[in-house]
Amino acid sequence: MRRLLLPIAIVLVMLVGGERLLDTGAPGKAYENAPRAADAIARAYRDRAHDVAVSGTGEVQAVLADDTRGSRHQRFILRLASGQTILIAHNIDIAPRLPRLATGERVRFKGVYEFNAKGGVVHWTHHDPQARHAGGWLEYQGRRYE
């Protein structure tokens, strides 16, 4: 069941307008006034928000198996400074994989937040091949992956 949640969420997002996710680079809701990035994500989680542009830094808590159905995604869980955990779903058909990712490593991110009961998912952590959206990215060991 857990393995089905992310692919279902991605399909639903695409069906309801995935092409708008980062259309202007602005978040779908106004979370930019939060004093820290982790606070913005905590508010998005509390509000059960979707389509929210976010950025931040976290520590890798778990490296999960790649999602290989449809577009391939490297998946891992980050713990934010607030203690909240989020799933990062990084499209490795579009952007390079983070090499030798391990628990305890720090990763900076910019992408789109989607609520789920486990803390949320951040995706669109890559450039848009059609150049219709502001791009997201991951930074790991001094290198940016987009």
Chimera marker file (.cmm) of the C-alpha trace (Angstrom):
<marker_set name="trace">
<marker id="1" x="0.000" y="0.000" z="0.000" r="1" g="1" b="0" radius="0.5"/>
<marker id="2" x="2.808" y="2.415" z="0.953" r="1" g="1" b="0" radius="0.5"/>
<marker id="3" x="4.507" y="1.884" z="-2.425" r="1" g="1" b="0" radius="0.5"/>
<marker id="4" x="1.318" y="2.909" z="-4.207" r="1" g="1" b="0" radius="0.5"/>
<marker id="5" x="0.839" y="6.256" z="-2.437" r="1" g="1" b="0" radius="0.5"/>
<marker id="6" x="3.558" y="8.228" z="-4.206" r="1" g="1" b="0" radius="0.5"/>
<marker id="7" x="2.710" y="7.060" z="-7.755" r="1" g="1" b="0" radius="0.5"/>
<marker id="8" x="-0.984" y="7.702" z="-7.093" r="1" g="1" b="0" radius="0.5"/>
<marker id="9" x="-0.231" y="11.167" z="-5.720" r="1" g="1" b="0" radius="0.5"/>
<marker id="10" x="1.922" y="12.029" z="-8.732" r="1" g="1" b="0" radius="0.5"/>
<marker id="11" x="-0.732" y="10.839" z="-11.182" r="1" g="1" b="0" radius="0.5"/>
<marker id="12" x="-3.401" y="12.851" z="-9.355" r="1" g="1" b="0" radius="0.5"/>
<marker id="13" x="-1.237" y="15.970" z="-9.385" r="1" g="1" b="0" radius="0.5"/>
<marker id="14" x="-0.647" y="15.592" z="-13.112" r="1" g="1" b="0" radius="0.5"/>
<marker id="15" x="-4.362" y="15.040" z="-13.752" r="1" g="1" b="0" radius="0.5"/>
<marker id="16" x="-5.399" y="18.175" z="-11.864" r="1" g="1" b="0" radius="0.5"/>
<marker id="17" x="-2.844" y="20.441" z="-13.460" r="1" g="1" b="0" radius="0.5"/>
<marker id="18" x="0.701" y="19.309" z="-12.861" r="1" g="1" b="0" radius="0.5"/>
<marker id="19" x="1.789" y="21.656" z="-15.615" r="1" g="1" b="0" radius="0.5"/>
<marker id="20" x="0.971" y="24.555" z="-13.254" r="1" g="1" b="0" radius="0.5"/>
<marker id="21" x="3.089" y="23.315" z="-10.339" r="1" g="1" b="0" radius="0.5"/>
<marker id="22" x="5.900" y="25.811" z="-10.700" r="1" g="1" b="0" radius="0.5"/>
<marker id="23" x="4.399" y="27.982" z="-13.399" r="1" g="1" b="0" radius="0.5"/>
<marker id="24" x="5.575" y="31.278" z="-11.937" r="1" g="1" b="0" radius="0.5"/>
<marker id="25" x="7.958" y="30.040" z="-9.303" r="1" g="1" b="0" radius="0.5"/>
<marker id="26" x="5.497" y="31.302" z="-6.685" r="1" g="1" b="0" radius="0.5"/>
<marker id="27" x="3.927" y="29.000" z="-4.141" r="1" g="1" b="0" radius="0.5"/>
<marker id="28" x="0.319" y="27.963" z="-4.545" r="1" g="1" b="0" radius="0.5"/>
<marker id="29" x="-0.364" y="29.374" z="-1.053" r="1" g="1" b="0" radius="0.5"/>
<marker id="30" x="1.300" y="32.218" z="0.813" r="1" g="1" b="0" radius="0.5"/>
<marker id="31" x="3.832" y="30.496" z="3.062" r="1" g="1" b="0" radius="0.5"/>
<marker id="32" x="6.676" y="32.853" z="2.327" r="1" g="1" b="0" radius="0.5"/>
<marker id="33" x="6.164" y="34.833" z="5.551" r="1" g="1" b="0" radius="0.5"/>
<marker id="34" x="7.248" y="31.917" z="7.711" r="1" g="1" b="0" radius="0.5"/>
<marker id="35" x="10.479" y="32.891" z="9.499" r="1" g="1" b="0" radius="0.5"/>
<marker id="36" x="12.282" y="29.687" z="8.502" r="1" g="1" b="0" radius="0.5"/>
<marker id="37" x="11.896" y="27.175" z="5.690" r="1" g="1" b="0" radius="0.5"/>
<marker id="38" x="11.036" y="24.396" z="8.176" r="1" g="1" b="0" radius="0.5"/>
<marker id="39" x="8.250" y="26.600" z="9.552" r="1" g="1" b="0" radius="0.5"/>
<marker id="40" x="6.798" y="27.003" z="6.052" r="1" g="1" b="0" radius="0.5"/>
<marker id="41" x="6.787" y="23.235" z="5.593" r="1" g="1" b="0" radius="0.5"/>
<marker id="42" x="5.263" y="22.721" z="9.060" r="1" g="1" b="0" radius="0.5"/>
<marker id="43" x="2.486" y="25.175" z="8.143" r="1" g="1" b="0" radius="0.5"/>
<marker id="44" x="1.892" y="23.436" z="4.818" r="1" g="1" b="0" radius="0.5"/>
<marker id="45" x="1.642" y="20.115" z="6.658" r="1" g="1" b="0" radius="0.5"/>
<marker id="46" x="-0.711" y="21.550" z="9.293" r="1" g="1" b="0" radius="0.5"/>
<marker id="47" x="-2.910" y="23.059" z="6.556" r="1" g="1" b="0" radius="0.5"/>
<marker id="48" x="-2.828" y="19.819" z="4.522" r="1" g="1" b="0" radius="0.5"/>
<marker id="49" x="-1.578" y="21.958" z="1.629" r="1" g="1" b="0" radius="0.5"/>
<marker id="50" x="-0.685" y="20.934" z="-1.911" r="1" g="1" b="0" radius="0.5"/>
<marker id="51" x="1.263" y="22.668" z="-4.671" r="1" g="1" b="0" radius="0.5"/>
<marker id="52" x="3.459" y="24.733" z="-2.322" r="1" g="1" b="0" radius="0.5"/>
<marker id="53" x="6.916" y="25.854" z="-3.447" r="1" g="1" b="0" radius="0.5"/>
<marker id="54" x="9.347" y="25.111" z="-0.602" r="1" g="1" b="0" radius="0.5"/>
<marker id="55" x="13.037" y="24.977" z="0.126" r="1" g="1" b="0" radius="0.5"/>
<marker id="56" x="15.090" y="23.902" z="3.087" r="1" g="1" b="0" radius="0.5"/>
<marker id="57" x="17.730" y="21.593" z="4.491" r="1" g="1" b="0" radius="0.5"/>
<marker id="58" x="17.456" y="18.256" z="6.211" r="1" g="1" b="0" radius="0.5"/>
<marker id="59" x="19.366" y="15.230" z="7.389" r="1" g="1" b="0" radius="0.5"/>
<marker id="60" x="18.892" y="11.949" z="5.562" r="1" g="1" b="0" radius="0.5"/>
<marker id="61" x="17.013" y="9.558" z="7.862" r="1" g="1" b="0" radius="0.5"/>
<marker id="62" x="16.458" y="6.749" z="5.373" r="1" g="1" b="0" radius="0.5"/>
<marker id="63" x="17.390" y="5.942" z="1.801" r="1" g="1" b="0" radius="0.5"/>
<marker id="64" x="14.509" y="4.096" z="0.146" r="1" g="1" b="0" radius="0.5"/>
<marker id="65" x="14.385" y="1.950" z="-2.958" r="1" g="1" b="0" radius="0.5"/>
<marker id="66" x="13.884" y="3.826" z="-6.202" r="1" g="1" b="0" radius="0.5"/>
<marker id="67" x="10.331" y="4.136" z="-7.469" r="1" g="1" b="0" radius="0.5"/>
<marker id="68" x="10.633" y="2.547" z="-10.922" r="1" g="1" b="0" radius="0.5"/>
<marker id="69" x="7.006" y="2.701" z="-12.068" r="1" g="1" b="0" radius="0.5"/>
<marker id="70" x="6.571" y="5.380" z="-14.699" r="1" g="1" b="0" radius="0.5"/>
<marker id="71" x="9.221" y="8.062" z="-14.331" r="1" g="1" b="0" radius="0.5"/>
<marker id="72" x="11.983" y="6.785" z="-12.065" r="1" g="1" b="0" radius="0.5"/>
<marker id="73" x="12.471" y="8.585" z="-8.743" r="1" g="1" b="0" radius="0.5"/>
<marker id="74" x="15.257" y="8.383" z="-6.201" r="1" g="1" b="0" radius="0.5"/>
<marker id="75" x="13.511" y="8.447" z="-2.819" r="1" g="1" b="0" radius="0.5"/>
<marker id="76" x="14.768" y="9.318" z="0.624" r="1" g="1" b="0" radius="0.5"/>
<marker id="77" x="13.444" y="10.735" z="3.872" r="1" g="1" b="0" radius="0.5"/>
<marker id="78" x="14.820" y="13.948" z="5.354" r="1" g="1" b="0" radius="0.5"/>
<marker id="79" x="14.392" y="15.122" z="8.942" r="1" g="1" b="0" radius="0.5"/>
<marker id="80" x="14.090" y="18.914" z="9.135" r="1" g="1" b="0" radius="0.5"/>
<marker id="81" x="15.339" y="21.075" z="12.011" r="1" g="1" b="0" radius="0.5"/>
<marker id="82" x="11.755" y="21.133" z="13.337" r="1" g="1" b="0" radius="0.5"/>
<marker id="83" x="11.821" y="17.334" z="13.672" r="1" g="1" b="0" radius="0.5"/>
<marker id="84" x="9.308" y="16.861" z="10.861" r="1" g="1" b="0" radius="0.5"/>
<marker id="85" x="10.186" y="14.296" z="8.209" r="1" g="1" b="0" radius="0.5"/>
<marker id="86" x="9.470" y="14.611" z="4.495" r="1" g="1" b="0" radius="0.5"/>
<marker id="87" x="9.873" y="12.269" z="1.568" r="1" g="1" b="0" radius="0.5"/>
<marker id="88" x="11.991" y="13.591" z="-1.297" r="1" g="1" b="0" radius="0.5"/>
<marker id="89" x="11.011" y="12.106" z="-4.675" r="1" g="1" b="0" radius="0.5"/>
<marker id="90" x="13.757" y="13.153" z="-7.129" r="1" g="1" b="0" radius="0.5"/>
<marker id="91" x="13.098" y="12.348" z="-10.801" r="1" g="1" b="0" radius="0.5"/>
<marker id="92" x="16.222" y="10.553" z="-12.043" r="1" g="1" b="0" radius="0.5"/>
<marker id="93" x="14.915" y="10.351" z="-15.602" r="1" g="1" b="0" radius="0.5"/>
<marker id="94" x="15.370" y="14.139" z="-15.744" r="1" g="1" b="0" radius="0.5"/>
<marker id="95" x="18.114" y="14.956" z="-13.237" r="1" g="1" b="0" radius="0.5"/>
<marker id="96" x="21.188" y="13.079" z="-12.012" r="1" g="1" b="0" radius="0.5"/>
<marker id="97" x="20.929" y="10.753" z="-9.023" r="1" g="1" b="0" radius="0.5"/>
<marker id="98" x="22.577" y="11.835" z="-5.764" r="1" g="1" b="0" radius="0.5"/>
<marker id="99" x="25.528" y="9.422" z="-5.577" r="1" g="1" b="0" radius="0.5"/>
<marker id="100" x="26.382" y="7.410" z="-2.459" r="1" g="1" b="0" radius="0.5"/>
<marker id="101" x="23.555" y="9.020" z="-0.463" r="1" g="1" b="0" radius="0.5"/>
<marker id="102" x="23.669" y="7.786" z="3.137" r="1" g="1" b="0" radius="0.5"/>
<marker id="103" x="21.888" y="8.351" z="6.417" r="1" g="1" b="0" radius="0.5"/>
<marker id="104" x="23.249" y="11.275" z="8.372" r="1" g="1" b="0" radius="0.5"/>
<marker id="105" x="24.128" y="13.302" z="5.252" r="1" g="1" b="0" radius="0.5"/>
<marker id="106" x="22.750" y="16.838" z="4.819" r="1" g="1" b="0" radius="0.5"/>
<marker id="107" x="20.721" y="17.727" z="1.705" r="1" g="1" b="0" radius="0.5"/>
<marker id="108" x="19.380" y="21.145" z="0.684" r="1" g="1" b="0" radius="0.5"/>
<marker id="109" x="16.306" y="21.164" z="-1.524" r="1" g="1" b="0" radius="0.5"/>
<marker id="110" x="13.926" y="23.307" z="-3.534" r="1" g="1" b="0" radius="0.5"/>
<marker id="111" x="10.757" y="21.795" z="-4.957" r="1" g="1" b="0" radius="0.5"/>
<marker id="112" x="7.010" y="21.464" z="-4.568" r="1" g="1" b="0" radius="0.5"/>
<marker id="113" x="5.408" y="20.203" z="-1.356" r="1" g="1" b="0" radius="0.5"/>
<marker id="114" x="2.386" y="17.886" z="-1.388" r="1" g="1" b="0" radius="0.5"/>
<marker id="115" x="0.675" y="16.906" z="1.856" r="1" g="1" b="0" radius="0.5"/>
<marker id="116" x="0.455" y="13.328" z="3.054" r="1" g="1" b="0" radius="0.5"/>
<marker id="117" x="-0.176" y="11.991" z="6.552" r="1" g="1" b="0" radius="0.5"/>
<marker id="118" x="3.475" y="11.008" z="7.016" r="1" g="1" b="0" radius="0.5"/>
<marker id="119" x="4.862" y="14.551" z="6.744" r="1" g="1" b="0" radius="0.5"/>
<marker id="120" x="4.572" y="15.284" z="3.046" r="1" g="1" b="0" radius="0.5"/>
<marker id="121" x="6.378" y="14.756" z="-0.220" r="1" g="1" b="0" radius="0.5"/>
<marker id="122" x="8.666" y="17.190" z="-2.021" r="1" g="1" b="0" radius="0.5"/>
<marker id="123" x="8.957" y="16.619" z="-5.763" r="1" g="1" b="0" radius="0.5"/>
<marker id="124" x="9.854" y="18.741" z="-8.831" r="1" g="1" b="0" radius="0.5"/>
<marker id="125" x="13.439" y="18.815" z="-7.494" r="1" g="1" b="0" radius="0.5"/>
<marker id="126" x="14.761" y="19.206" z="-11.035" r="1" g="1" b="0" radius="0.5"/>
<marker id="127" x="14.634" y="21.492" z="-14.043" r="1" g="1" b="0" radius="0.5"/>
<marker id="128" x="11.630" y="21.425" z="-16.357" r="1" g="1" b="0" radius="0.5"/>
<marker id="129" x="12.641" y="19.939" z="-19.731" r="1" g="1" b="0" radius="0.5"/>
<marker id="130" x="9.871" y="21.967" z="-21.431" r="1" g="1" b="0" radius="0.5"/>
<marker id="131" x="11.074" y="25.195" z="-19.713" r="1" g="1" b="0" radius="0.5"/>
<marker id="132" x="7.543" y="26.034" z="-18.558" r="1" g="1" b="0" radius="0.5"/>
<marker id="133" x="8.296" y="26.040" z="-14.809" r="1" g="1" b="0" radius="0.5"/>
<marker id="134" x="10.845" y="27.443" z="-12.430" r="1" g="1" b="0" radius="0.5"/>
<marker id="135" x="13.171" y="24.578" z="-11.638" r="1" g="1" b="0" radius="0.5"/>
<marker id="136" x="13.811" y="22.859" z="-8.357" r="1" g="1" b="0" radius="0.5"/>
<marker id="137" x="17.065" y="21.273" z="-7.223" r="1" g="1" b="0" radius="0.5"/>
<marker id="138" x="18.914" y="19.259" z="-4.611" r="1" g="1" b="0" radius="0.5"/>
<marker id="139" x="22.318" y="20.203" z="-3.190" r="1" g="1" b="0" radius="0.5"/>
<marker id="140" x="24.459" y="17.428" z="-1.785" r="1" g="1" b="0" radius="0.5"/>
<marker id="141" x="28.168" y="17.366" z="-0.918" r="1" g="1" b="0" radius="0.5"/>
<marker id="142" x="28.759" y="20.743" z="-2.562" r="1" g="1" b="0" radius="0.5"/>
<marker id="143" x="27.073" y="19.904" z="-5.865" r="1" g="1" b="0" radius="0.5"/>
<marker id="144" x="23.672" y="20.931" z="-7.231" r="1" g="1" b="0" radius="0.5"/>
<marker id="145" x="21.509" y="18.295" z="-8.952" r="1" g="1" b="0" radius="0.5"/>
<marker id="146" x="18.820" y="19.758" z="-11.184" r="1" g="1" b="0" radius="0.5"/>
<link id1="1" id2="2" r="1" g="1" b="0" radius="0.2"/>
<link id1="2" id2="3" r="1" g="1" b="0" radius="0.2"/>
<link id1="3" id2="4" r="1" g="1" b="0" radius="0.2"/>
<link id1="4" id2="5" r="1" g="1" b="0" radius="0.2"/>
<link id1="5" id2="6" r="1" g="1" b="0" radius="0.2"/>
<link id1="6" id2="7" r="1" g="1" b="0" radius="0.2"/>
<link id1="7" id2="8" r="1" g="1" b="0" radius="0.2"/>
<link id1="8" id2="9" r="1" g="1" b="0" radius="0.2"/>
<link id1="9" id2="10" r="1" g="1" b="0" radius="0.2"/>
<link id1="10" id2="11" r="1" g="1" b="0" radius="0.2"/>
<link id1="11" id2="12" r="1" g="1" b="0" radius="0.2"/>
<link id1="12" id2="13" r="1" g="1" b="0" radius="0.2"/>
<link id1="13" id2="14" r="1" g="1" b="0" radius="0.2"/>
<link id1="14" id2="15" r="1" g="1" b="0" radius="0.2"/>
<link id1="15" id2="16" r="1" g="1" b="0" radius="0.2"/>
<link id1="16" id2="17" r="1" g="1" b="0" radius="0.2"/>
<link id1="17" id2="18" r="1" g="1" b="0" radius="0.2"/>
<link id1="18" id2="19" r="1" g="1" b="0" radius="0.2"/>
<link id1="19" id2="20" r="1" g="1" b="0" radius="0.2"/>
<link id1="20" id2="21" r="1" g="1" b="0" radius="0.2"/>
<link id1="21" id2="22" r="1" g="1" b="0" radius="0.2"/>
<link id1="22" id2="23" r="1" g="1" b="0" radius="0.2"/>
<link id1="23" id2="24" r="1" g="1" b="0" radius="0.2"/>
<link id1="24" id2="25" r="1" g="1" b="0" radius="0.2"/>
<link id1="25" id2="26" r="1" g="1" b="0" radius="0.2"/>
<link id1="26" id2="27" r="1" g="1" b="0" radius="0.2"/>
<link id1="27" id2="28" r="1" g="1" b="0" radius="0.2"/>
<link id1="28" id2="29" r="1" g="1" b="0" radius="0.2"/>
<link id1="29" id2="30" r="1" g="1" b="0" radius="0.2"/>
<link id1="30" id2="31" r="1" g="1" b="0" radius="0.2"/>
<link id1="31" id2="32" r="1" g="1" b="0" radius="0.2"/>
<link id1="32" id2="33" r="1" g="1" b="0" radius="0.2"/>
<link id1="33" id2="34" r="1" g="1" b="0" radius="0.2"/>
<link id1="34" id2="35" r="1" g="1" b="0" radius="0.2"/>
<link id1="35" id2="36" r="1" g="1" b="0" radius="0.2"/>
<link id1="36" id2="37" r="1" g="1" b="0" radius="0.2"/>
<link id1="37" id2="38" r="1" g="1" b="0" radius="0.2"/>
<link id1="38" id2="39" r="1" g="1" b="0" radius="0.2"/>
<link id1="39" id2="40" r="1" g="1" b="0" radius="0.2"/>
<link id1="40" id2="41" r="1" g="1" b="0" radius="0.2"/>
<link id1="41" id2="42" r="1" g="1" b="0" radius="0.2"/>
<link id1="42" id2="43" r="1" g="1" b="0" radius="0.2"/>
<link id1="43" id2="44" r="1" g="1" b="0" radius="0.2"/>
<link id1="44" id2="45" r="1" g="1" b="0" radius="0.2"/>
<link id1="45" id2="46" r="1" g="1" b="0" radius="0.2"/>
<link id1="46" id2="47" r="1" g="1" b="0" radius="0.2"/>
<link id1="47" id2="48" r="1" g="1" b="0" radius="0.2"/>
<link id1="48" id2="49" r="1" g="1" b="0" radius="0.2"/>
<link id1="49" id2="50" r="1" g="1" b="0" radius="0.2"/>
<link id1="50" id2="51" r="1" g="1" b="0" radius="0.2"/>
<link id1="51" id2="52" r="1" g="1" b="0" radius="0.2"/>
<link id1="52" id2="53" r="1" g="1" b="0" radius="0.2"/>
<link id1="53" id2="54" r="1" g="1" b="0" radius="0.2"/>
<link id1="54" id2="55" r="1" g="1" b="0" radius="0.2"/>
<link id1="55" id2="56" r="1" g="1" b="0" radius="0.2"/>
<link id1="56" id2="57" r="1" g="1" b="0" radius="0.2"/>
<link id1="57" id2="58" r="1" g="1" b="0" radius="0.2"/>
<link id1="58" id2="59" r="1" g="1" b="0" radius="0.2"/>
<link id1="59" id2="60" r="1" g="1" b="0" radius="0.2"/>
<link id1="60" id2="61" r="1" g="1" b="0" radius="0.2"/>
<link id1="61" id2="62" r="1" g="1" b="0" radius="0.2"/>
<link id1="62" id2="63" r="1" g="1" b="0" radius="0.2"/>
<link id1="63" id2="64" r="1" g="1" b="0" radius="0.2"/>
<link id1="64" id2="65" r="1" g="1" b="0" radius="0.2"/>
<link id1="65" id2="66" r="1" g="1" b="0" radius="0.2"/>
<link id1="66" id2="67" r="1" g="1" b="0" radius="0.2"/>
<link id1="67" id2="68" r="1" g="1" b="0" radius="0.2"/>
<link id1="68" id2="69" r="1" g="1" b="0" radius="0.2"/>
<link id1="69" id2="70" r="1" g="1" b="0" radius="0.2"/>
<link id1="70" id2="71" r="1" g="1" b="0" radius="0.2"/>
<link id1="71" id2="72" r="1" g="1" b="0" radius="0.2"/>
<link id1="72" id2="73" r="1" g="1" b="0" radius="0.2"/>
<link id1="73" id2="74" r="1" g="1" b="0" radius="0.2"/>
<link id1="74" id2="75" r="1" g="1" b="0" radius="0.2"/>
<link id1="75" id2="76" r="1" g="1" b="0" radius="0.2"/>
<link id1="76" id2="77" r="1" g="1" b="0" radius="0.2"/>
<link id1="77" id2="78" r="1" g="1" b="0" radius="0.2"/>
<link id1="78" id2="79" r="1" g="1" b="0" radius="0.2"/>
<link id1="79" id2="80" r="1" g="1" b="0" radius="0.2"/>
<link id1="80" id2="81" r="1" g="1" b="0" radius="0.2"/>
<link id1="81" id2="82" r="1" g="1" b="0" radius="0.2"/>
<link id1="82" id2="83" r="1" g="1" b="0" radius="0.2"/>
<link id1="83" id2="84" r="1" g="1" b="0" radius="0.2"/>
<link id1="84" id2="85" r="1" g="1" b="0" radius="0.2"/>
<link id1="85" id2="86" r="1" g="1" b="0" radius="0.2"/>
<link id1="86" id2="87" r="1" g="1" b="0" radius="0.2"/>
<link id1="87" id2="88" r="1" g="1" b="0" radius="0.2"/>
<link id1="88" id2="89" r="1" g="1" b="0" radius="0.2"/>
<link id1="89" id2="90" r="1" g="1" b="0" radius="0.2"/>
<link id1="90" id2="91" r="1" g="1" b="0" radius="0.2"/>
<link id1="91" id2="92" r="1" g="1" b="0" radius="0.2"/>
<link id1="92" id2="93" r="1" g="1" b="0" radius="0.2"/>
<link id1="93" id2="94" r="1" g="1" b="0" radius="0.2"/>
<link id1="94" id2="95" r="1" g="1" b="0" radius="0.2"/>
<link id1="95" id2="96" r="1" g="1" b="0" radius="0.2"/>
<link id1="96" id2="97" r="1" g="1" b="0" radius="0.2"/>
<link id1="97" id2="98" r="1" g="1" b="0" radius="0.2"/>
<link id1="98" id2="99" r="1" g="1" b="0" radius="0.2"/>
<link id1="99" id2="100" r="1" g="1" b="0" radius="0.2"/>
<link id1="100" id2="101" r="1" g="1" b="0" radius="0.2"/>
<link id1="101" id2="102" r="1" g="1" b="0" radius="0.2"/>
<link id1="102" id2="103" r="1" g="1" b="0" radius="0.2"/>
<link id1="103" id2="104" r="1" g="1" b="0" radius="0.2"/>
<link id1="104" id2="105" r="1" g="1" b="0" radius="0.2"/>
<link id1="105" id2="106" r="1" g="1" b="0" radius="0.2"/>
<link id1="106" id2="107" r="1" g="1" b="0" radius="0.2"/>
<link id1="107" id2="108" r="1" g="1" b="0" radius="0.2"/>
<link id1="108" id2="109" r="1" g="1" b="0" radius="0.2"/>
<link id1="109" id2="110" r="1" g="1" b="0" radius="0.2"/>
<link id1="110" id2="111" r="1" g="1" b="0" radius="0.2"/>
<link id1="111" id2="112" r="1" g="1" b="0" radius="0.2"/>
<link id1="112" id2="113" r="1" g="1" b="0" radius="0.2"/>
<link id1="113" id2="114" r="1" g="1" b="0" radius="0.2"/>
<link id1="114" id2="115" r="1" g="1" b="0" radius="0.2"/>
<link id1="115" id2="116" r="1" g="1" b="0" radius="0.2"/>
<link id1="116" id2="117" r="1" g="1" b="0" radius="0.2"/>
<link id1="117" id2="118" r="1" g="1" b="0" radius="0.2"/>
<link id1="118" id2="119" r="1" g="1" b="0" radius="0.2"/>
<link id1="119" id2="120" r="1" g="1" b="0" radius="0.2"/>
<link id1="120" id2="121" r="1" g="1" b="0" radius="0.2"/>
<link id1="121" id2="122" r="1" g="1" b="0" radius="0.2"/>
<link id1="122" id2="123" r="1" g="1" b="0" radius="0.2"/>
<link id1="123" id2="124" r="1" g="1" b="0" radius="0.2"/>
<link id1="124" id2="125" r="1" g="1" b="0" radius="0.2"/>
<link id1="125" id2="126" r="1" g="1" b="0" radius="0.2"/>
<link id1="126" id2="127" r="1" g="1" b="0" radius="0.2"/>
<link id1="127" id2="128" r="1" g="1" b="0" radius="0.2"/>
<link id1="128" id2="129" r="1" g="1" b="0" radius="0.2"/>
<link id1="129" id2="130" r="1" g="1" b="0" radius="0.2"/>
<link id1="130" id2="131" r="1" g="1" b="0" radius="0.2"/>
<link id1="131" id2="132" r="1" g="1" b="0" radius="0.2"/>
<link id1="132" id2="133" r="1" g="1" b="0" radius="0.2"/>
<link id1="133" id2="134" r="1" g="1" b="0" radius="0.2"/>
<link id1="134" id2="135" r="1" g="1" b="0" radius="0.2"/>
<link id1="135" id2="136" r="1" g="1" b="0" radius="0.2"/>
<link id1="136" id2="137" r="1" g="1" b="0" radius="0.2"/>
<link id1="137" id2="138" r="1" g="1" b="0" radius="0.2"/>
<link id1="138" id2="139" r="1" g="1" b="0" radius="0.2"/>
<link id1="139" id2="140" r="1" g="1" b="0" radius="0.2"/>
<link id1="140" id2="141" r="1" g="1" b="0" radius="0.2"/>
<link id1="141" id2="142" r="1" g="1" b="0" radius="0.2"/>
<link id1="142" id2="143" r="1" g="1" b="0" radius="0.2"/>
<link id1="143" id2="144" r="1" g="1" b="0" radius="0.2"/>
<link id1="144" id2="145" r="1" g="1" b="0" radius="0.2"/>
<link id1="145" id2="146" r="1" g="1" b="0" radius="0.2"/>
</marker_set>
